[in-house]
Amino acid sequence: MTDSTPSDASNKSSPAYAVLAANLRRRILSGELQPGTRLPGEAELTAEYSVGRSTIREALRSLASQNLINTTRGVTGGSFVATPSVGHISAHLETGVALMAAAETVTVDQLMEVRNLMEVPAAGIAAYRRTELHLEQLRAAIFDPEGAEGPETYTKNQEFHLVLLRATQNPLLELITAPVFRVLSSRFGRDHAPKGFWQCVDHDHRAILDVVSAGDSMTAMDLMRTHLDHLGDSYRQMDRLRTD
């Protein structure tokens, strides 16, 4: 039986819809209501929480705005607990990281520190767990550094790192790390790139691909660490130019 009584004093001054939304949110995040599960209908929620239809509808709108539920119409429609995807959650996290970077709440050094903590061991895991499909995707992400800079170059640069994260077969690594390097690339990587930047990226990527293909985890970690050091130096230089 779900306890619909607010558990803290702060709920007493909250709007009824917010209290209901918070209760349903707890049930979703705890796993009591599984992804794909249909939420109780208005009649059931009215009986359980002693609230009116307008309160229920406002609570459901609040949950939908948090991407916790999806609502469909029709005979078989209703509100269903959303099924999470790495891409969707990662995009929301990227927005938060970008806002922090824009407000200068986090620095380039701090962003690169997160990348080092996550991507260095991830490269080693990828060398151990990668499949032939991952290797094909990594090869497809190699680009010509002598070509003109543009969207395709940036996309392939990001894709190389994304595929390495996916090759770990641990979706949390991509979820946590991808927003950080996307923010770095979009904020610092598209303007004022120092001479030789893309040539260095290409050299590092090819070296990492070789050792990942060979299943050499230790060397993959060493090369990723060196690659991120190169990127960090360039991003710091670009950041100084951006703020001058």
C-alpha positions in Angstrom: 0.0 0.0 0.0 1.5 3.4 -1.0 1.7 6.0 1.7 0.2 9.1 0.2 0.7 11.2 3.3 3.5 13.8 2.9 6.5 12.7 4.9 7.9 16.1 5.7 6.7 19.5 6.7 7.7 21.2 3.5 5.0 19.2 1.6 2.3 20.8 3.7 2.8 24.2 2.0 3.3 22.8 -1.5 0.5 22.8 -4.1 -1.5 19.6 -4.1 -0.3 18.8 -7.7 3.3 19.1 -6.6 2.8 16.7 -3.7 1.1 14.2 -6.0 3.8 14.6 -8.7 6.5 14.1 -6.0 4.8 11.0 -4.7 4.5 9.5 -8.2 8.1 10.5 -9.1 9.3 8.6 -6.0 7.4 5.5 -7.1 8.9 5.7 -10.6 12.5 6.3 -9.5 12.3 3.6 -6.8 11.3 1.1 -9.5 7.9 0.5 -8.0 6.4 1.7 -11.3 8.6 0.1 -14.0 9.3 1.6 -17.4 6.3 1.0 -19.7 3.9 0.6 -16.8 0.6 2.4 -17.2 -0.1 4.8 -14.4 -3.3 4.5 -12.4 -6.2 6.3 -14.1 -7.8 9.5 -12.8 -10.5 7.6 -10.8 -7.9 5.5 -9.0 -5.6 8.5 -8.3 -8.6 10.4 -7.0 -9.6 7.6 -4.7 -6.0 7.0 -3.5 -4.9 10.6 -3.0 -8.2 12.4 -2.4 -7.5 15.1 -5.1 -9.5 16.4 -8.0 -9.0 15.9 -11.7 -7.4 19.2 -12.3 -4.7 18.4 -9.7 -4.1 15.0 -11.3 -3.7 16.5 -14.7 -1.3 19.2 -13.5 0.8 16.5 -11.7 1.0 14.5 -14.9 2.0 17.5 -16.9 4.8 18.1 -14.4 6.0 14.5 -14.7 5.8 14.7 -18.5 8.0 17.9 -18.4 10.6 15.9 -16.5 10.4 13.2 -19.2 9.3 10.6 -16.6 6.1 9.7 -18.3 4.6 9.7 -21.8 0.9 10.3 -22.5 -1.0 8.9 -25.4 -4.6 9.4 -26.4 -7.3 6.9 -27.6 -8.9 3.8 -26.3 -5.6 2.2 -25.3 -4.0 5.5 -24.3 -3.0 6.8 -20.9 0.1 7.9 -19.1 3.0 5.4 -19.1 6.3 5.4 -17.3 9.0 6.5 -19.8 11.6 4.0 -21.0 15.0 5.7 -20.6 17.6 5.9 -23.3 21.2 6.9 -23.0 20.9 9.5 -25.7 17.9 11.2 -24.2 19.3 11.4 -20.7 22.7 12.4 -21.9 21.2 15.3 -23.9 19.6 16.7 -20.7 22.8 16.3 -18.8 24.7 18.1 -21.6 22.3 21.1 -21.2 23.2 21.4 -17.6 26.9 21.0 -18.2 26.8 23.6 -21.0 25.0 26.1 -18.7 27.6 25.6 -16.0 30.4 26.2 -18.5 28.6 29.3 -19.9 28.3 30.7 -16.3 32.0 29.7 -15.7 30.9 27.6 -12.8 33.3 24.9 -14.1 36.6 25.4 -15.8 38.3 23.7 -18.7 40.7 22.0 -16.3 37.7 20.6 -14.3 36.0 19.4 -17.5 39.2 17.7 -18.7 39.7 16.1 -15.2 36.3 14.4 -15.6 37.3 13.1 -19.0 40.6 11.7 -17.7 38.8 10.0 -14.8 36.3 8.3 -17.2 37.9 8.0 -20.6 41.3 6.7 -19.7 40.0 3.5 -18.0 37.2 3.3 -20.6 39.8 3.0 -23.3 41.3 0.0 -21.5 37.9 -1.6 -21.1 37.1 -1.0 -24.7 40.2 -2.8 -25.9 39.1 -5.8 -23.9 35.4 -5.8 -24.8 35.2 -4.2 -28.2 33.5 -6.2 -31.0 34.2 -6.2 -34.8 31.3 -3.8 -35.2 32.9 -1.3 -32.8 36.2 -1.5 -34.7 34.4 -0.8 -38.0 32.7 2.2 -36.4 36.0 3.5 -35.1 37.6 3.1 -38.5 34.7 5.0 -40.0 35.3 7.9 -37.6 38.9 8.4 -38.8 39.1 11.6 -40.9 41.5 13.4 -43.2 43.2 16.1 -41.0 44.3 18.0 -44.2 40.7 18.5 -45.2 38.8 21.7 -44.5 37.4 22.0 -41.0 33.7 21.7 -40.8 30.7 19.9 -39.3 31.8 16.5 -40.6 35.2 16.7 -38.9 33.7 17.7 -35.6 31.1 14.9 -35.8 33.7 12.3 -36.6 35.9 13.5 -33.8 33.1 13.1 -31.3 32.0 9.8 -32.8 35.4 8.2 -32.3 35.1 8.9 -28.5 31.5 7.9 -28.4 32.2 4.5 -30.0 35.0 3.9 -27.6 32.7 4.5 -24.7 30.0 2.2 -26.2 32.7 -0.4 -26.7 33.0 -0.7 -22.9 29.4 -2.1 -23.0 28.6 0.0 -20.0 26.0 2.6 -20.9 26.7 4.7 -17.8 30.2 5.6 -19.1 28.7 7.2 -22.3 25.9 8.8 -20.3 28.2 10.6 -17.9 31.2 11.3 -20.1 29.7 12.2 -23.5 28.0 15.5 -22.4 31.4 16.7 -21.0 33.4 16.3 -24.2 30.5 17.6 -26.3 30.4 20.8 -24.3 34.2 21.1 -24.6 34.1 20.6 -28.4 31.2 23.0 -29.0 32.4 25.7 -26.6 36.2 25.6 -27.3 36.9 23.3 -30.2 35.3 25.1 -33.2 37.1 28.4 -33.0 40.8 29.4 -32.7 42.0 25.8 -33.0 45.8 26.0 -32.8 47.9 25.1 -35.7 48.3 21.3 -36.0 45.4 20.6 -33.7 43.5 18.3 -36.1 46.7 16.6 -37.2 47.4 15.7 -33.6 43.9 14.5 -33.1 44.1 12.3 -36.2 47.5 10.8 -35.1 46.3 10.0 -31.6 43.0 8.5 -32.8 44.8 6.2 -35.3 47.3 5.1 -32.6 44.4 4.3 -30.1 42.5 2.4 -32.8 45.6 0.2 -33.5 46.0 -0.8 -29.8 42.3 -1.3 -29.3 42.2 -3.5 -32.3 45.1 -5.5 -30.8 43.3 -5.8 -27.5 46.1 -4.0 -25.7 44.3 -2.5 -22.7 47.3 -1.0 -20.9 48.6 0.8 -24.0 45.1 2.0 -24.8 44.9 3.7 -21.5 48.4 5.3 -21.8 47.6 6.6 -25.3 44.2 7.9 -24.2 45.8 9.7 -21.3 48.3 11.3 -23.7 45.6 12.2 -26.1 43.5 14.0 -23.4 46.6 15.8 -22.3 47.0 17.1 -25.9 43.4 18.1 -26.0 43.6 19.8 -22.6 46.5 22.0 -23.7 44.6 23.0 -26.9 41.4 23.7 -25.1 43.1 25.9 -22.5 44.8 27.8 -25.3 41.5 28.3 -27.1 39.8 29.4 -23.9 42.4 32.1 -23.3 41.8 33.3 -26.9 38.0 33.2 -26.4 38.2 35.4 -23.2 40.8 37.9 -24.5 
